[in-house]
């Protein structure tokens, strides 16, 4: 039960662990908690990590701006929440999020479950939109057309992913779009907003993290490919087939480590980035699980079914992200002390 904790603990709990499927429990929560659980806040860590990576790269270049960094952090998390709620809205309107759909089974759906009253949903989205617009306006005034370019591209990809008449995720382009957003756009764009200029080093450094986030979505789409195929949602795994999609995701996880090593060897990252070896055991576990067919039923006590590959990829990327951040932080500290 999650209803016995204090409100601050409930709010914090929405951001940790894995998805919570208890609709009845969530219905009894306060409006803020309902909104946080409905927005799938547990996945927002990937946007927070992207912002932190951008900030550390700026610090290593001795161009860190604390105010700009905080606004980038809040802006990324805000945009991600809007995206999650938007995806649920359009998925529900298109009839994809039916009672038997994977989306309805692994966690709370804000609309289909009735957890959020329309007034709460609209109020929450209005607040998020106001925050996002205010942050964008600030950066437009400070960074000019650089902000317009990154913001327009990010918004376009977000809308095209699920809101377009032919969504990117329905034609096998959702996974590359996620790589683009959480890699070059967030890390590279966040760096540009913090420092005022684009950096090739930041764009290179964004590649391993963008691949990690892509692996999460690919895993999720493998988990629900039977449902997607039956409903005409042609995600990349549906187009490739289950075995090939699993092989692709194995390669994606391996590339995260291989490309980081190459970037270190080329001097694009400091040797401290090798801290990602802390996540290697989870990477090996993810590769091992993805190399095998999914079980017919979840193990006893498993949380989040029917998500299987998605969960192991999320757990890997979460630790990889923090390990990458640790290495970048050490590199930034060394750069500052040697200046």
C-alpha positions in Angstrom: 0.0 0.0 0.0 1.3 3.5 -0.8 -1.5 5.5 0.9 -0.1 5.4 4.4 2.9 7.6 3.8 3.1 11.3 4.4 2.6 13.6 1.3 6.3 14.5 0.9 7.2 10.8 1.0 4.4 10.0 -1.5 5.7 12.7 -3.9 9.2 11.5 -3.6 8.1 7.9 -4.0 6.6 8.8 -7.4 10.1 9.3 -8.7 11.8 6.2 -7.5 11.6 2.4 -8.0 9.5 1.2 -10.9 5.9 1.8 -12.2 3.1 1.2 -9.6 0.0 -0.5 -11.0 -2.3 0.1 -8.0 -5.1 2.2 -9.5 -7.3 2.0 -6.4 -4.4 3.1 -4.2 -3.6 6.0 -6.4 -7.3 7.1 -6.5 -7.1 7.7 -2.7 -4.0 10.0 -2.9 -3.9 13.8 -2.8 -4.1 15.7 -6.2 -0.4 16.3 -6.4 0.5 12.6 -5.9 -2.2 11.6 -8.4 -0.7 13.9 -10.9 2.9 12.7 -10.3 2.0 9.0 -10.6 -0.2 9.7 -13.6 2.7 11.5 -15.3 4.9 8.4 -14.9 7.4 10.4 -12.8 9.6 7.3 -12.3 10.9 7.7 -15.8 11.7 11.4 -15.4 15.1 10.6 -14.1 16.3 10.3 -17.6 15.6 13.9 -18.3 17.1 15.0 -15.0 20.3 13.0 -15.9 20.5 14.6 -19.3 20.4 18.1 -17.7 23.0 17.2 -15.2 25.3 15.8 -17.9 24.9 19.1 -19.8 25.7 21.1 -16.7 28.9 19.0 -15.9 30.1 19.4 -19.5 29.6 23.2 -19.1 31.5 23.1 -15.8 34.4 21.2 -17.3 34.6 23.9 -20.0 34.6 26.5 -17.1 31.4 28.1 -18.5 28.9 26.9 -15.9 25.9 29.2 -15.2 24.0 28.0 -12.1 20.8 29.9 -13.0 20.8 28.6 -16.6 21.5 25.1 -15.4 18.6 25.1 -12.9 16.2 26.3 -15.6 17.5 23.6 -18.0 16.9 21.0 -15.3 13.3 22.2 -14.6 12.6 22.7 -18.2 13.6 19.2 -19.3 11.6 17.5 -16.5 8.6 19.7 -17.2 8.7 18.9 -21.0 9.0 15.2 -20.2 5.9 15.3 -18.0 4.0 17.1 -20.7 5.1 14.5 -23.2 4.0 11.6 -21.0 0.6 13.0 -20.5 0.3 14.0 -24.2 1.2 10.4 -25.2 -1.5 9.0 -22.9 -4.0 11.5 -24.2 -3.4 10.7 -27.9 -3.0 6.9 -27.2 -6.4 6.9 -25.4 -8.1 9.0 -28.1 -6.8 6.7 -30.9 -8.1 3.7 -29.1 -4.7 2.2 -28.4 -4.9 2.3 -24.6 -7.7 -0.2 -24.2 -8.3 -2.2 -21.1 -6.2 -5.1 -22.4 -3.3 -2.9 -23.6 0.1 -3.1 -22.0 -0.2 0.6 -21.1 -3.2 0.0 -18.9 -1.6 -3.1 -17.2 1.8 -1.9 -16.0 0.7 1.4 -14.3 -2.0 4.0 -13.9 -3.4 5.6 -17.0 -4.6 9.1 -16.0 -7.6 9.2 -18.4 -8.7 5.6 -18.8 -8.6 4.9 -15.1 -10.3 8.1 -14.1 -7.6 8.8 -11.6 -7.3 12.4 -12.6 -10.4 14.6 -12.8 -10.4 16.7 -16.0 -10.0 19.8 -13.8 -6.8 18.4 -12.1 -5.4 17.3 -15.4 -6.0 20.6 -17.2 -4.8 22.6 -14.2 -1.6 20.5 -14.0 -0.9 20.8 -17.7 -1.5 24.6 -17.6 1.0 25.0 -14.8 3.6 22.8 -16.6 3.0 24.7 -19.9 3.4 28.1 -18.1 6.6 26.9 -16.6 7.9 25.7 -19.9 7.0 28.8 -21.7 8.5 31.1 -19.1 11.8 29.1 -19.2 11.8 29.2 -23.0 11.1 33.0 -23.0 14.0 33.5 -20.6 16.5 31.6 -22.8 15.2 33.3 -26.0 16.0 36.7 -24.4 19.4 35.4 -23.2 20.5 33.2 -26.1 18.4 34.4 -29.0 17.9 32.2 -32.1 20.0 29.4 -30.6 17.1 28.8 -28.2 14.5 29.0 -30.9 16.4 26.4 -33.0 16.7 23.8 -30.1 13.2 24.5 -28.6 11.4 24.3 -32.0 13.2 21.1 -32.9 12.4 19.5 -29.5 8.7 20.5 -29.6 8.4 19.3 -33.1 9.8 15.9 -32.3 7.7 15.6 -29.2 4.5 16.4 -31.1 5.5 14.2 -34.1 6.2 11.3 -31.8 2.6 10.7 -30.9 0.4 13.7 -31.8 0.9 13.8 -35.6 -1.7 12.2 -37.9 1.0 9.6 -38.7 3.1 9.5 -35.4 6.8 8.7 -35.6 6.4 5.7 -33.3 3.9 4.2 -35.7 6.4 4.1 -38.6 9.5 2.8 -36.8 11.0 6.2 -36.1 10.1 6.6 -32.4 13.3 5.0 -31.2 15.7 7.1 -33.3 13.6 10.2 -32.2 14.2 9.3 -28.6 17.9 9.0 -29.2 17.9 12.5 -30.9 15.9 14.1 -28.0 17.7 12.7 -25.0 21.1 12.7 -26.7 22.0 15.7 -28.9 18.9 17.9 -28.2 18.9 17.6 -24.4 22.6 17.2 -23.7 23.9 19.2 -26.6 21.1 21.7 -26.4 21.2 22.0 -22.6 25.0 22.7 -22.9 24.2 25.4 -25.4 21.6 27.0 -23.1 24.0 27.0 -20.2 27.0 28.3 -22.0 25.5 30.3 -24.9 27.1 28.3 -27.7 27.0 24.8 -29.4 29.9 22.4 -28.6 30.9 19.4 -30.7 32.4 17.9 -27.5 29.0 18.1 -25.8 27.3 16.5 -28.9 29.8 13.6 -28.9 29.4 13.2 -25.1 25.6 13.0 -25.6 25.8 9.9 -27.8 26.3 7.2 -25.2 23.5 8.6 -23.0 21.1 9.0 -25.9 21.7 5.3 -26.9 20.9 4.3 -23.3 17.5 6.0 -23.4 16.8 4.6 -26.8 17.4 1.1 -25.4 14.7 1.7 -22.8 12.1 2.6 -25.4 13.2 -0.3 -27.7 12.8 -2.7 -24.8 9.4 -1.4 -24.1 8.2 -1.7 -27.7 9.6 -5.3 -27.8 7.5 -6.0 -24.7 4.3 -4.8 -26.3 5.0 -5.6 -30.0 2.2 -8.2 -30.2 -0.4 -5.6 -29.1 1.2 -2.9 -31.3 1.2 -5.2 -34.4 -2.5 -6.1 -33.9 -3.4 -2.4 -33.7 -1.4 -1.2 -36.7 1.2 0.5 -34.5 4.4 -0.3 -36.5 7.1 0.4 -34.0 10.7 -0.5 -34.9 10.4 -3.9 -33.2 7.2 -4.6 -35.1 9.0 -3.8 -38.4 12.2 -5.8 -37.5 10.6 -8.8 -35.7 11.2 -9.8 -32.1 14.5 -11.6 -32.5 16.1 -8.9 -34.6 14.8 -6.2 -32.3 16.3 -7.9 -29.3 19.6 -8.3 -31.1 19.5 -4.6 -32.0 19.0 -3.6 -28.4 21.9 -5.9 -27.3 24.1 -4.0 -29.8 22.8 -0.7 -28.5 23.8 -1.5 -24.9 27.2 -2.7 -26.1 27.7 0.4 -28.1 27.2 2.6 -25.0 30.4 1.2 -23.5 32.3 0.9 -26.7 31.7 4.4 -27.8 32.5 5.8 -24.4 35.8 4.0 -24.6 36.4 5.4 -28.1 35.6 9.0 -26.9 38.0 8.6 -24.0 40.7 7.3 -26.4 40.2 10.2 -28.7 40.3 12.7 -25.9 36.7 13.7 -26.3 36.0 12.5 -22.7 38.4 12.5 -19.8 39.6 9.1 -18.4 37.2 9.7 -15.5 34.3 8.8 -17.7 35.5 5.2 -17.3 33.4 5.3 -14.1 30.7 3.8 -16.2 32.2 0.4 -15.5 30.2 0.6 -12.2 27.1 0.0 -14.4 28.7 -2.8 -16.4 27.2 -5.6 -14.3 23.7 -4.3 -15.0 24.7 -3.9 -18.7 25.7 -7.5 -18.8 22.5 -8.5 -17.1 20.5 -6.5 -19.6 22.3 -8.1 -22.5 21.8 -11.6 -21.0 18.0 -11.1 -20.5 17.6 -9.5 -24.0 19.4 -12.5 -25.5 16.6 -14.8 -24.4 12.9 -14.9 -25.2 10.6 -13.3 -22.6 9.0 -15.7 -20.2 5.3 -16.5 -20.7 4.4 -15.2 -17.2 6.1 -12.9 -14.7 8.2 -14.3 -11.9 6.5 -14.3 -8.4 6.4 -10.8 -7.0 7.4 -9.1 -10.3 6.3 -5.5 -10.6 5.5 -3.9 -13.9 4.4 -6.8 -16.1 4.1 -7.0 -19.1 7.2 -4.8 -19.2 10.2 -7.1 -19.1 13.0 -5.9 -21.4 12.0 -2.3 -20.7 12.5 -2.7 -17.0 16.0 -4.3 -17.3 17.0 -1.5 -19.7 15.6 1.2 -17.5 17.4 -0.2 -14.4 20.7 -0.4 -16.4 20.4 3.1 -17.9 19.5 4.6 -14.5 22.8 3.3 -13.0 24.8 4.0 -16.2 23.5 7.6 -16.2 24.6 8.1 -12.6 28.0 6.5 -13.2 28.5 8.6 -16.3 27.6 11.7 -14.3 30.1 10.6 -11.6 32.9 10.4 -14.2 31.9 13.7 -15.8 31.8 15.3 -12.3 35.3 14.1 -11.6 36.5 15.3 -14.9 34.9 18.7 -14.3 36.5 19.0 -10.9 39.9 18.1 -12.3 39.5 20.7 -15.1 38.5 23.4 -12.6 41.4 22.6 -10.2 44.0 22.6 -13.0 42.8 25.9 -14.4 
